[in-house]
Amino acid sequence: MTEEMVIDLFSETIKIILFLSAPMLLGGLLIGLIIAIFQATTQIQEATLAFVPKIVVVFVIMILTGSWMINSLVQFTNDVFGLIDLIIY
């Protein structure tokens, strides 16, 4: 296995991490922004008002995108296991 292959594998790993975490992070960011605007306009500063909706949105996004995330991880794992032949020989 050459240095170029290791760098490609590392960059592919980072790309998979970003793609799989992006929907949940963006959903949490969007709902957090909406709740922050609501809290600023109503002057309600309750911590659970910001925390609970973010958790709910992240779980809903995980449920909706779960099969895509698992399929992506399985494909990536199969690709990495396919590289074992190149390491051994």
C-alpha positions in Angstrom: 0.0 0.0 0.0 1.6 3.3 -1.1 1.4 6.6 0.6 -0.9 7.9 -2.1 -3.4 5.1 -1.3 -3.3 5.9 2.4 -3.9 9.6 1.7 -6.8 8.7 -0.6 -8.3 6.5 2.1 -7.9 9.2 4.7 -9.6 11.8 2.5 -12.4 9.4 1.6 -12.9 8.7 5.4 -13.1 12.5 6.1 -15.5 12.9 3.2 -17.8 10.1 4.5 -17.7 11.6 8.0 -18.7 15.0 6.7 -21.5 13.7 4.4 -23.0 11.5 7.1 -22.9 14.1 9.9 -24.0 17.1 7.7 -27.8 16.5 7.7 -28.0 16.2 11.5 -25.6 19.1 12.1 -27.5 21.4 9.7 -30.9 20.4 11.1 -29.7 21.1 14.6 -28.2 24.4 13.5 -31.3 25.5 11.7 -33.7 24.6 14.6 -31.3 26.3 17.0 -31.3 29.5 15.0 -35.1 29.5 14.8 -35.4 28.9 18.6 -32.7 31.6 19.3 -34.7 34.1 17.3 -37.9 33.1 19.1 -36.2 33.4 22.5 -34.7 36.8 21.6 -38.1 38.2 20.5 -40.1 36.8 23.5 -37.3 37.2 26.0 -37.9 33.6 27.3 -34.5 32.2 28.3 -35.4 28.6 29.2 -32.6 26.1 28.5 -34.8 23.2 27.8 -36.6 25.3 25.1 -33.4 25.3 23.1 -32.2 21.8 24.0 -35.3 19.5 23.5 -36.3 20.6 20.0 -32.7 20.1 18.8 -32.6 16.6 20.1 -36.0 15.8 18.5 -34.9 17.2 15.1 -31.6 15.3 15.2 -33.5 12.0 16.0 -36.0 12.6 13.2 -33.3 13.3 10.7 -31.5 10.2 11.9 -34.7 8.2 11.3 -35.2 9.7 7.9 -31.6 9.3 6.7 -30.7 6.2 8.6 -30.9 3.7 5.7 -28.8 6.0 3.5 -26.2 6.4 6.3 -26.0 2.7 6.9 -25.7 1.9 3.2 -22.9 4.5 2.8 -21.0 3.0 5.8 -21.5 -0.6 4.5 -20.2 0.4 1.1 -17.2 2.2 2.6 -16.4 -0.7 4.9 -16.6 -3.1 1.9 -14.2 -0.9 0.0 -11.8 -0.8 2.9 -11.9 -4.5 3.4 -11.2 -4.8 -0.4 -8.0 -2.9 0.2 -6.7 -5.6 2.6 -5.5 -7.7 -0.4 -3.3 -4.8 -1.4 -1.8 -4.6 2.0 -1.1 -8.3 2.3 0.6 -8.7 -1.1 
